[in-house]
Amino acid sequence: MARDDRAEPGAEEMLPMLRWLRILVTSLAAVMGIGVLAIVGLLWLRLSEAPLPELPDQIALPEGAKPAAVTFAHDWIVVVTEAGEVLLYDKQGQLKDQASAPVAAP
């Protein structure tokens, strides 16, 4: 077998590669830290909002109806109740139409 007569790279030759590796690892850690902070910030902003918009005061729901969803359109407001009724109101709060939607069994 032939012996390799090349000298082993010394610390002087390896130092630039180690410096480059240290810069890469440090920058990766910094980018990951900024990413984690951004995700935490976005979650905090999104989860701190109210789950449903407030129903305007001019809208009077039928007796015993509880809103499950509220949708604001350009000319009307749609309210879906927990019983599965779909109520269509105009911007002044007058009930314009009513329909029932099928409700899935729990």
C-alpha positions as a printed NumPy array, in Angstrom:
array([[  0.   ,   0.   ,   0.   ],
       [  1.168,   3.429,  -0.803],
       [  1.579,   5.815,   2.017],
       [  0.105,   9.267,   1.725],
       [  2.995,  11.681,   2.172],
       [  0.805,  14.74 ,   2.267],
       [  0.907,  16.517,   5.543],
       [ -2.236,  16.5  ,   7.608],
       [ -3.94 ,  19.877,   7.489],
       [ -2.966,  21.798,  10.548],
       [ -5.034,  24.073,  12.696],
       [ -3.923,  27.024,  10.59 ],
       [ -5.484,  25.515,   7.474],
       [ -8.667,  24.332,   9.23 ],
       [ -9.379,  27.665,  10.957],
       [-11.072,  29.398,   7.983],
       [-13.411,  26.415,   7.506],
       [-14.288,  26.368,  11.202],
       [-14.937,  30.108,  11.159],
       [-17.238,  29.676,   8.136],
       [-19.084,  26.819,   9.87 ],
       [-19.527,  28.904,  13.018],
       [-20.99 ,  31.771,  10.966],
       [-23.412,  29.401,   9.234],
       [-24.582,  27.808,  12.49 ],
       [-24.988,  31.179,  14.201],
       [-26.974,  32.636,  11.296],
       [-29.193,  29.541,  11.163],
       [-29.904,  29.849,  14.887],
       [-30.719,  33.548,  14.494],
       [-33.089,  32.934,  11.575],
       [-34.821,  30.124,  13.475],
       [-35.189,  32.361,  16.527],
       [-36.734,  35.15 ,  14.453],
       [-39.082,  32.611,  12.836],
       [-40.243,  31.269,  16.199],
       [-40.86 ,  34.825,  17.442],
       [-42.854,  35.625,  14.282],
       [-45.018,  32.516,  14.687],
       [-45.653,  33.257,  18.359],
       [-46.559,  36.848,  17.49 ],
       [-48.976,  35.795,  14.756],
       [-50.63 ,  33.221,  17.021],
       [-50.967,  35.794,  19.782],
       [-52.571,  38.313,  17.407],
       [-54.965,  35.777,  15.882],
       [-56.031,  34.039,  19.086],
       [-56.621,  37.243,  21.026],
       [-59.48 ,  38.268,  18.7  ],
       [-63.125,  37.597,  19.534],
       [-64.381,  34.356,  17.943],
       [-67.62 ,  35.891,  16.594],
       [-68.414,  39.462,  15.613],
       [-70.922,  41.247,  17.787],
       [-74.482,  41.261,  16.556],
       [-75.585,  44.857,  15.836],
       [-78.074,  46.338,  18.324],
       [-80.717,  47.077,  15.664],
       [-81.157,  43.332,  14.965],
       [-83.727,  41.575,  17.13 ],
       [-83.59 ,  37.784,  16.992],
       [-86.742,  35.698,  17.433],
       [-87.58 ,  34.558,  20.965],
       [-85.117,  31.917,  22.222],
       [-82.797,  32.09 ,  19.191],
       [-79.061,  32.151,  19.843],
       [-76.673,  33.144,  17.036],
       [-74.164,  30.513,  15.938],
       [-72.732,  32.494,  13.003],
       [-73.037,  36.042,  11.704],
       [-72.117,  37.107,   8.182],
       [-71.955,  40.736,   7.086],
       [-72.637,  41.19 ,   3.365],
       [-72.794,  44.404,   1.356],
       [-76.559,  44.938,   1.631],
       [-77.645,  42.495,   4.33 ],
       [-76.694,  40.581,   7.453],
       [-77.136,  36.806,   7.654],
       [-77.546,  35.162,  11.057],
       [-77.487,  31.385,  11.499],
       [-78.961,  30.278,  14.803],
       [-77.975,  27.248,  16.86 ],
       [-81.318,  25.649,  15.894],
       [-80.341,  25.805,  12.212],
       [-82.467,  28.755,  11.133],
       [-81.022,  31.159,   8.575],
       [-82.229,  34.715,   9.129],
       [-81.668,  37.427,   6.519],
       [-81.732,  41.049,   7.747],
       [-81.273,  44.292,   5.849],
       [-78.867,  47.002,   7.061],
       [-81.63 ,  48.676,   9.082],
       [-82.246,  45.473,  11.061],
       [-85.539,  44.43 ,   9.469],
       [-86.046,  40.671,   8.993],
       [-86.358,  40.092,   5.234],
       [-86.324,  36.3  ,   4.916],
       [-86.095,  33.179,   7.034],
       [-85.172,  29.598,   6.114],
       [-84.216,  26.472,   7.984],
       [-81.021,  24.623,   7.334],
       [-80.446,  20.947,   8.084],
       [-78.662,  20.464,  11.388],
       [-76.244,  17.581,  11.767],
       [-76.786,  15.298,  14.711],
       [-74.127,  15.566,  17.431]])
